[in-house]
Amino acid sequence: MFAEIIIDQDAKALDRVFEYIIPQDLALSVGMRVYIPFGKRIVQGYIIKIKDDCDYEISKLKSIISKIEDFSAIKTEMLQLMEFMAQKNHLKLASVLRLFLPSEMREGKVKELFKTYYSLVEGVQINLSKSAKKQAEIVDILAGGKRSAVELAEIYGYSSLKALREKGYIKKEVEEIKRTPFIICQGDKKVELNQCQKNAIERIKEDKTYLLHGVTGSGKTEIYMNLIENTLEKGKNAIMLVPEISLTPQIMSNFKGRFGEAVALLHSGLSAGERFDEWKRLFSGEAKIAIGARSAIFAPLENLGMIIIDEEHEASYISESNPRYDTRDVAQFRARYNSCPLVLGSATPSIESYKRAEDGEFELIELPVRANGREMPPVQIVDMMEELRRGNGGIFSNQLIADLCNVVNNKKQAMIFINRRGFSSFMKCKECGYIAKCSDCDVSLVYHKEDNRLKCHYCGKQYKYLARCPSCHSEHVKYGAVGTQQIVSKLKELFPDVKILRMDNDTTSTKNAHQNILNEFKVTKPAILVGTQMIAKGHDFEDVILVGIVDADQSLYQSDYRATERTFQLITQVAGRAGRSVDEGKVVLQTYSPRHYVFKFASNYDYKGFYRKEVNIRQTAQFPPYSRILRILFCDFDENHVREQLKMCYTDIEKLRKVYGDDIIYLDAMKSPIKRIQDKFRYQIMMRFKLAKADNIENEVFRMVDSATKNSVFFEVNPQNLS
């Protein structure tokens, strides 16, 4: 017997199938991980096929050494998913397979945790001599139930335990300990569904893709739970994805209350042991529901009956590091494989998804009103240029300060949104114009006041605070745009007796930090929560009556065709945090461009109006969803090497213009907007082509680049971040 094996090495030269002999005494199956000889090394590999004959001379083949586990870690569905992702996203096979297993499991750094206990042997008459006092004490303790072997040995010594075992009075028991993520579980709050929710649940039955477009607070989560409840009743399993780790504590709390131990959590914030044990519970079928961020789409569940992606528009569902993929593509594959519904939910669907719903590819279900019947909170647009003319050069408008005072006086809660962490976005010398930049990345450093350090948000490198300009030695160093830290600092000056909480990447880097911040905010009144987009979606706090959007223009003028779409989505999502219970909410939106059309549509919660405007612009300019963008990214420590590879590939690709003519809308080679990250130089080829020939052009480009380059090159289709 022979096995086709993919070697667990992320190298372009090894991205193919290798054949090995299966020893007669080794029972193996497809999907197993094995140790194999490769050159002078022993490496890990994945069996993807077992067959009776081979394509090579047997004398040239080596034998598999041993299996790593006694079970097939990669299931049949995932092997087919591997082939789909490798072809669609032009990925290496081993890179895809690595997504399916906890990284620590692959590296052999985590395994099952067992604990040893002692207990009394039932039905045995115990007769001990008077001198065996320690043994008698052990027997007395075990009469109350089993106890840890380690604890007993520390108190009474191993010899006493050994003596009792030899006499047949006590026995050793070994139990596997489950490392379960800490979740504060809410009781199961059965909610009376409104007619819109009932209609949505009734319609979601067939094995197709549904776009659930519901305003913030329309009760989408309750629909999800009912759909999953129906799925479990049919004896099937479910996957539920959320875009941010910060949302998982609240979602998990609700789902645990409803479904108990049937729920397993998968995301990067878990410890290695927790992630491995949760993966195993899903793999074994002990858990029936996988909840988590992007990586949870690879949950090892069979017999799927429902896949749900909440906040489907979020960019975090697109992997921007190797291997690059779109979670929605993976979800669609798994839904087709299992013949089950896929539900994409959002208050602000992506332009691409809504267009597909309009074209009939997805079935559109709309929830136009909030579940509690209340109106959406009014949005007041504040012109910050007018504030400046009136002498207010501060961060907060007079209107926002007055509304915050009202929140504090009424012992309620407010959320302040600014999508920029740190104290200020850069430090600049007023005299010579010097801007502090990272030595390894072509980006400005962000000042973090609490640490009094400058930090690079791309590679994490830290630098000393600049009291003087290192170029001209001037002391006139000014701060750039404000971040979350500066907002908190100003709020503490205005409201010294009010609890001010901050939620961003800096405050949520430790275990359970998201949950701790949200729990503290929930029980504290008055309180103000300052945060980045972590606070903009999914959270439901009944006493939040005010949302302040400090710098609404920040995402508007980025050099990206999605800039207005992202701005509309962020404003709508964060505005929806206000007024979700009895008290009426309000939103104060501060902008220097009050007449921009995006604020008009966002302040009226007019998604359809915005969609029509935006889709017309995209069609005229021939941007997605009316075309496809392909970005080919070249990275290396040697800039000359990167340039040479770029030139070689560009020369070949340029020949496609003669073949495809006007189907190629745009083609150019250039430095990336961020020219260096982690000391690697970055160059790119940008292409935009019409949809009719998109697949043909894409495959031609993949072939040309593969033949022209030896090193890994990254391909991104319709990239979320063009920098």
Buried (B, 14 or more C-beta within 10 A) or exposed (E): EBBBBBBBBBEEEBBEEBBBBBEEEBEBEBBBBBBBEBEEEEBBBBBBEBEEEBEEEEEEEEEBBEBBEEEBBBBEBBBEBBEBBBEBBBBBBBBBBBBBBBBBBBEEEBEEEEEEBBBBBEEEEBEBEEEBEBBBBBBEBBEEEBBEBEEBBEEBEEEBBEBBBEBEBBBEEEEEEBBBBEBEBBEEEEEEBBEBBEBBBEEBEEEBBBBBBBBBBBBBBBBBBBBBBBBBEEEBBBBBBBBBBBBBBBBBBBBBBBBEEBBBBBBEBBEBBBBBBBBBBBBEEEBBBBBBBBBBBBBBBEBBBBBBBBBBBBBBBBBEEEBBBBBBBBBBBBBBBBEBBBBBBBBBBBBBBBBBBBEEEBBBBBBEBBBBEBEBBBBBBBBBEEBEEEEBEBBBBEBBBEBBEBBBEEEBBBBBBBBBBBBBBBBBBEBEEBEBBBEBBBBBBBBBBEBEBBBBBBBEBEBEBBEEBEEEEEEEBEBBBBBBBBBBBBBEEBBEEBBBBBBBEBBBEEBBBBBBBBBEBBEBBBBBBBBBBBBBBBBBBBBBBBBBBBBBBBBBEBEBBBBBBBBBBBBBBBBBBBBBBEBEBBBBBBBBBBEBBBBBBBBEBBBEEBBEBBBEEBEEEBBBBBBBBBBBBBBBEEBEEBBEBBEBBBEBBBEBEEEBEEBBBEBEBEBBEEBBBBEBBBBBBBBBBBEEBBEBBBEBBBEBBBEBBEEBBBBBBBBBBBE
